[in-house]
Amino acid sequence: MSLQTALTRMTNAVKARLAQYLSLKNVIGAENVKGTMYRNVFSGFISSFGTGTGPGLGEGDLALLPTLANDSNVYLHFRLPMNTDIHSRMFYLNFKGYSFGTGVTFDIKVGGYCYQATGQLLNTNVLNANLTTAVYKDANNNIVVSILFPSSYFTTIELESMIVGNGVAMRHGDVACIVSKNSAALFPKYTG
Amino acid sequence: MSAITEAIGRYSTSLLNLIDAGLAAVKANRDTGSRIAQDVLSSFIVGTGGVQTVGASGDIPSVDLGTSANVYLHFKLPYLLSDTVSFRLNFKGYSYGESKIIECDVVGAIRNGGFVVGGASGTHTVSGYTSASGKPMIRMLFPSLYYSTLSVTSYCQTDTKKVVRGQLQGRASLSSTIDF
């Protein structure tokens, strides 16, 4: 092989190894082991919707916000990477953060089972919800968790996930979010 | 030319090994200097018998108790009764059989030759006892262990005495006290 090929091959191997390890910064435990926690699955901040003259201001995974009339009674809908038409996966999620506008810190845990065989969302449990939290199937059979913020003004949220039961790892990018004043959202069908 | 490419190949292997070793050390030392250790123990239990069947993976061995209902998980702490240490264990997870998030804590201290549990709170009943062979034990009662996953985080007054991965041993039993 040529010198250039050898050097390129080596460089790519090193880069791949480093990328693999850097992604492990978000893994508390061993990869793909039940009980392992994945951090930074979703991380964002809503500044304000103002008076609705344009899209709201946000950062991180909430950088692109819709236009809402104000900051009152805003739902954050999180579509999990599972659909009852396709996946049988148990899940554990921890939503943490601080909503200045509402005046609360929150540390909400949600568990459940997306069960493909019967197309049902089963055995759900929400713990420590000082904000109205719902787990539901949307009209495309995606599993969605919604949290209602009496005020979304200056609200920061971070999501972590544990592999539980027959579930799988969730990583940054796996969870989509719709911000709206509606109590239910509809996401494109998750097929991944 | 081939001698150079061979040399590059050998160098590449050495470099990758060095990277692996370095990053493994970083991961192993992540909790150094901290009074908190995460992923101290992780366990998934399919069941301990009955219609829920028998099976487990992770740090708690599988055992057939004939039922998966009203089962204790016992944890042996890596302390001696002669130690002086105070600690907290936090348990997180999800029990499908109970349709319940697991989130509970227990705090305790070992001093003056004895083990005292200061308090416990959360979704499951957690308590402590001293085993017949004099080891401090924590037990947690599960109405159903069916398809339950657990992860333990430890806290300690002293970072050098905190319970870390490999030091906590767990067993399932129908008895409220065991010795192992």
Interface residues (C-beta under 8 A of the other chain):
Chain A: M1 S2 L3 T5 A6 L7 R9 M10 A13 V14 R17 L18 Y21 L24 I28 G29 A30 V33 K34 G35 T36 M37 M90 F91 Y92 K109 V110 G111 Y113 L122 N123 T124 N125 V126 L127 N128 M162 I163 V164 G165 N166
Chain B: M1 I4 T5 I8 G9 Y11 S12 L15 L16 I19 D20 L23 K27 Q38 D39 L41 S42 S43 F44 S57 G58 K92 G93 Y94 Y96 S99 K100 I101 E103 T123 Y147 S148 T149 L150 S151
